[in-house]
Amino acid sequence: MRLIKTWFEKIKGECVEMAVAAKFVWVVGRTPILSFGVCCSEVLKSYIYLGRDEMRKNQLAWVATFGAMLTLPVMANAETEVITLGTGTPVPNGERAGAGIAVIHDGEAYLFDVGAGVTQRAIQAYEKYDIDALYPPNIDHVFLTHLHSDHIVDFPELLASYWWRRESPINLFGPVGSQSMSEGVYQFLELDMETRLKDKSPVINPDAAQANVTEFEGAGVIYDKNDLRVEALPVTHGDWDSAYGYKVTTPDKTIVISGDTSANSDVAKQASGADILLHEAISHEGWSGLSEKWQAYHQYAHTLTTELADIATEANPNLLVLYHVAHYGAPIEGVVGEVKAGYDGDVVLADDLDIFK
């Protein structure tokens, strides 16, 4: 045992050095244990290549195997992550894409809304954080909160992005009207799809040119597979008859996404004790400077920060994340203070490509 321990410490040191050099340690989405297992394998290869004696090979093999075994529970029980791909509003903003939230669970991406620029943000997240699930052809599940343009306008971009390399079609879940919207996208892309299917393009799955659309009405579970459940939550958003938030439940997280909504007590009930509540907001300071007409509209369709403080107090999530924030002339950073004036929990203002665990 002493000999094994000595060799374990030696290889551990070499693994750490290699991990640091290769920037494996503490990369988002990985852990030191995972990096250690990978590095042990590499060190093992190096020692065998250098022709060390058989005893050392056996000892290193034992350590490398042990390190690899340690990675299995990490990968199997990977922590559910939330990535804000787009935190903006219909107001054009070069720093904030349109609404889009990704939940990453067990190597799969579940995308909620596809506002302007969300597909590019997904590509950036894939490149920046090495999240394969966010490479556009790998995104298989999309959920729409409602059909306002700032929540769906990037769906054609996502559908068309490298679709001929997709293994399976996108599964699109949304309120009534989602099928009609999708058919309009197919018409928009008709010539592209026809040409690629007729010529010698190496199309992996011709069916991936279109989405599998599931429309739903009312509250309830709309998806329940792979240890991830999605519940639709009807919300009040202006004159929309079909607007929804979502509750996502995995073995390690409960996540509630408000979608666009006026102050709604049902959201507070569904988010009670949630790990993460992502909620839209309107700056009370910015709203106060609007005309009465615009004040009336926005309070009818959205949630003021002062109202959100009451919702968060009732729900008491572990973390309240503000996104899709309308602030008008007021500094956007001020919305956190406005909420915290009436709520003493943890509150953050999301930026594009933020990760929450």
C-alpha positions in Angstrom: 0.0 0.0 0.0 2.9 2.4 0.8 4.4 1.8 -2.6 1.0 2.4 -4.3 0.5 5.6 -2.3 4.0 6.8 -3.3 3.3 6.2 -7.0 -0.2 7.8 -6.6 1.3 11.0 -5.2 3.9 11.1 -8.0 1.4 10.6 -10.8 -1.1 13.0 -9.1 1.6 15.7 -9.2 2.3 15.1 -12.9 -1.4 15.0 -13.7 -2.0 18.4 -12.0 1.0 19.9 -13.9 -0.4 18.5 -17.2 -3.9 19.7 -16.4 -2.8 23.2 -15.6 -0.7 23.3 -18.8 -3.6 22.1 -20.9 -6.1 24.3 -19.1 -8.2 21.4 -18.1 -8.7 22.3 -14.5 -11.8 24.4 -13.6 -13.0 24.8 -17.2 -16.7 25.5 -17.0 -18.6 22.3 -17.3 -15.7 20.2 -16.0 -14.3 19.3 -12.5 -10.9 18.6 -11.2 -11.8 14.9 -10.9 -12.8 14.7 -14.5 -9.5 16.4 -15.5 -7.5 14.2 -13.2 -9.0 11.1 -14.9 -8.1 12.4 -18.4 -4.6 13.3 -17.4 -3.9 10.0 -15.7 -4.7 8.3 -19.0 -2.3 10.6 -20.8 0.5 10.1 -18.2 0.0 6.4 -18.5 0.4 6.6 -22.3 3.6 8.6 -21.8 5.2 6.2 -19.3 4.4 3.1 -21.5 5.8 4.9 -24.5 9.0 5.7 -22.7 9.5 2.0 -21.9 9.4 2.0 -18.1 9.5 -1.3 -16.4 6.4 -3.5 -16.1 5.9 -2.8 -12.4 5.6 0.8 -13.1 3.2 0.2 -15.9 1.0 -1.9 -13.7 1.0 0.8 -10.9 0.2 3.5 -13.4 -2.5 1.5 -15.0 -4.1 1.0 -11.6 -4.0 4.7 -10.9 -5.2 5.6 -14.4 -8.1 3.2 -14.2 -9.0 4.5 -10.8 -9.0 8.1 -12.1 -11.1 7.1 -15.1 -13.6 5.4 -12.7 -13.9 8.5 -10.7 -15.1 10.3 -13.8 -18.1 8.0 -14.3 -20.3 9.3 -11.5 -19.4 12.9 -12.4 -20.5 12.5 -15.9 -23.6 10.5 -15.0 -24.7 13.0 -12.4 -23.6 16.2 -14.1 -25.0 19.3 -12.5 -27.9 20.9 -14.4 -26.9 24.3 -15.7 -28.8 27.4 -17.0 -27.3 29.6 -19.6 -28.9 32.9 -20.5 -28.3 33.0 -24.3 -30.4 36.1 -24.8 -31.4 38.6 -22.1 -32.7 41.5 -24.2 -36.1 42.9 -25.2 -37.6 44.1 -28.5 -35.5 47.2 -28.1 -32.4 46.7 -30.3 -29.3 46.3 -28.2 -26.0 45.2 -29.5 -25.0 43.7 -26.1 -28.1 41.7 -25.5 -29.7 39.1 -27.9 -33.4 38.5 -27.8 -35.0 36.2 -25.2 -33.4 32.8 -25.0 -32.6 30.5 -22.1 -30.8 27.1 -22.3 -31.1 24.4 -19.7 -28.3 21.9 -20.0 -29.0 18.5 -18.5 -27.2 15.1 -19.0 -25.5 16.3 -22.2 -28.7 17.7 -23.8 -29.8 21.3 -24.4 -33.3 22.4 -23.8 -33.9 25.9 -25.3 -36.7 28.2 -24.1 -37.4 30.9 -26.7 -35.4 31.9 -29.7 -35.3 35.6 -29.9 -33.0 37.5 -32.3 -29.4 36.5 -32.1 -30.0 33.5 -29.9 -28.6 31.0 -32.4 -25.3 32.9 -32.6 -25.2 33.1 -28.8 -25.6 29.3 -28.7 -22.6 29.0 -31.1 -20.6 31.3 -28.8 -21.5 29.3 -25.7 -20.5 26.1 -27.6 -17.1 27.6 -28.5 -16.5 29.5 -25.2 -17.6 26.8 -22.7 -17.1 23.7 -24.9 -20.8 22.7 -24.5 -21.4 20.4 -27.5 -25.2 20.4 -26.8 -25.4 24.0 -27.9 -23.9 23.5 -31.3 -27.0 24.3 -33.4 -27.4 20.9 -35.1 -27.3 19.3 -31.7 -30.2 21.3 -30.2 -33.1 19.0 -30.4 -35.6 20.5 -27.9 -37.2 24.0 -28.2 -40.0 25.4 -26.0 -41.8 28.7 -26.9 -43.4 30.8 -24.2 -45.6 32.7 -26.7 -45.4 33.9 -30.3 -44.4 37.5 -30.0 -41.6 38.1 -32.6 -38.9 38.9 -30.1 -39.3 35.3 -28.8 -39.4 33.4 -32.1 -37.7 35.4 -34.8 -34.5 33.3 -34.6 -36.3 30.0 -35.0 -35.7 30.1 -38.8 -32.0 30.6 -38.1 -31.8 27.7 -35.7 -33.8 25.4 -38.0 -31.7 26.3 -41.1 -28.3 26.2 -39.3 -26.5 23.2 -40.8 -29.8 21.3 -40.9 -28.4 18.8 -43.5 -26.0 17.6 -40.8 -28.7 17.0 -38.2 -29.3 13.4 -37.1 -32.9 14.2 -36.0 -35.4 17.0 -36.4 -35.9 19.7 -33.8 -38.7 18.9 -31.3 -40.7 22.2 -31.0 -43.2 22.7 -28.2 -45.4 25.7 -28.1 -48.9 27.2 -27.8 -51.5 26.9 -30.5 -50.1 28.7 -33.5 -46.7 27.2 -33.4 -47.5 24.8 -36.2 -48.6 27.6 -38.5 -45.6 29.6 -37.6 -43.3 26.7 -38.4 -45.0 26.1 -41.8 -44.3 29.7 -42.7 -40.6 29.0 -41.9 -40.7 26.0 -44.2 -42.1 28.1 -47.0 -39.4 30.7 -46.4 -36.7 28.0 -46.6 -38.4 25.9 -49.3 -35.9 26.5 -52.1 -32.9 25.9 -49.9 -34.3 22.6 -48.6 -35.4 21.4 -52.1 -32.1 22.2 -53.6 -30.0 20.5 -50.9 -32.3 17.4 -51.1 -32.1 17.1 -54.9 -28.4 17.8 -55.5 -25.4 15.8 -54.1 -25.4 17.5 -50.7 -24.6 14.8 -48.1 -27.9 15.2 -46.1 -27.9 13.0 -43.0 -31.6 13.0 -42.4 -34.0 14.7 -44.9 -36.7 14.8 -42.2 -34.5 17.3 -40.2 -35.5 20.0 -42.7 -38.6 20.4 -40.6 -39.5 20.3 -37.0 -41.7 17.9 -35.0 -44.2 20.4 -33.6 -46.3 19.7 -30.5 -48.9 22.3 -29.6 -50.5 22.4 -26.2 -53.2 24.3 -24.4 -53.4 25.0 -20.7 -51.3 24.0 -17.7 -49.6 20.6 -17.4 -46.6 18.4 -18.1 -45.6 18.7 -21.8 -42.3 16.8 -21.6 -41.0 14.1 -19.3 -38.0 12.1 -20.4 -34.4 11.5 -19.5 -34.9 12.7 -15.8 -36.2 16.1 -17.0 -39.8 17.2 -16.7 -41.2 20.4 -18.3 -44.5 21.8 -17.1 -46.3 24.6 -18.9 -47.6 27.4 -16.7 -50.2 29.8 -18.1 -49.3 33.4 -17.5 -51.0 36.8 -18.1 -49.3 38.7 -20.9 -51.5 41.5 -22.4 -54.2 40.1 -24.7 -52.4 36.9 -25.4 -54.7 33.9 -24.9 -51.8 31.5 -24.9 -48.8 32.7 -23.1 -46.7 30.5 -20.8 -43.9 30.2 -18.4 -42.2 26.9 -17.7 -41.2 24.8 -14.7 -38.2 22.5 -15.4 -37.4 19.8 -12.9 -34.3 17.6 -12.9 -32.9 15.4 -10.1 -30.8 18.3 -8.8 -32.6 21.4 -9.9 -36.0 23.1 -10.0 -36.0 26.0 -12.5 -38.9 28.3 -13.2 -38.9 30.6 -16.3 -41.6 33.3 -16.2 -41.8 34.1 -19.8 -43.5 37.5 -20.5 -46.1 38.1 -17.8 -47.7 40.7 -15.7 -47.5 40.2 -11.9 -48.9 36.8 -11.5 -49.4 35.0 -8.2 -49.4 31.6 -9.9 -45.8 32.1 -10.9 -45.0 32.7 -7.3 -46.7 29.5 -6.3 -45.0 27.4 -8.9 -41.6 28.9 -8.1 -42.0 28.3 -4.4 -38.6 27.0 -3.1 -37.2 26.8 -6.6 -33.5 26.7 -7.1 -33.6 29.3 -9.8 -36.4 31.7 -10.8 -35.7 33.5 -14.1 -38.2 36.4 -14.3 -38.7 39.3 -16.7 -38.9 42.8 -15.2 -39.6 46.5 -15.9 -37.6 49.1 -14.2 -39.9 51.1 -11.9 -37.7 54.2 -12.3 -37.8 53.9 -16.1 -41.5 53.1 -16.2 -42.3 56.2 -14.0 -41.0 58.4 -16.7 -43.3 57.1 -19.4 -46.6 58.5 -20.6 -49.8 57.2 -18.8 -50.7 55.3 -21.9 -47.4 53.4 -22.0 -47.4 52.9 -18.2 -50.8 51.3 -18.5 -49.7 49.0 -21.3 -46.5 47.8 -19.7 -48.1 47.1 -16.3 -50.9 45.2 -18.2 -48.3 43.0 -20.0 -45.2 42.9 -17.8 -44.0 42.9 -14.2 -42.6 46.0 -12.4 -39.6 45.5 -10.2 -41.7 46.5 -7.2 -44.2 43.8 -8.0 -41.5 41.3 -8.6 -40.2 41.9 -5.1 -43.5 40.7 -3.8 -43.5 37.7 -6.1 -40.0 36.7 -5.0 -40.8 37.2 -1.3 -43.7 34.7 -1.7 -41.7 32.2 -3.8 -38.4 32.5 -1.9 -36.2 30.9 -4.6 -32.6 30.2 -3.9 -31.7 32.6 -6.7 -33.7 35.2 -8.6 -32.3 36.0 -12.0 -33.6 39.1 -13.9 -33.7 38.8 -17.7 -35.7 40.4 -20.5 -35.5 43.7 -18.6 -37.1 46.9 -20.0 -35.5 49.9 -18.4 -36.1 52.8 -20.8 -34.0 55.8 -19.7 -33.0 54.4 -16.3 -29.7 52.5 -15.9 -30.4 48.8 -16.3 -28.2 47.9 -13.3 -30.7 49.8 -11.1 -33.3 47.0 -11.4 -31.4 44.8 -8.9 -31.6 47.5 -6.2 -35.3 48.2 -7.0 -36.1 44.5 -6.4 -33.9 44.2 -3.3 -35.7 47.2 -1.8 -38.6 44.9 -1.2 -36.9 41.5 -1.2 -34.0 40.3 0.9 -33.0 37.2 -1.2 -30.3 36.8 -3.7 -30.9 38.7 -7.0 -28.7 39.0 -10.1 -29.1 40.8 -13.4 -28.3 38.3 -16.2 -26.1 39.1 -19.1 -25.9 37.1 -22.3 -23.8 33.9 -21.9 -24.0 33.9 -18.1 -24.1 30.4 -16.5 -26.1 29.6 -13.4 -25.7 26.3 -11.5 
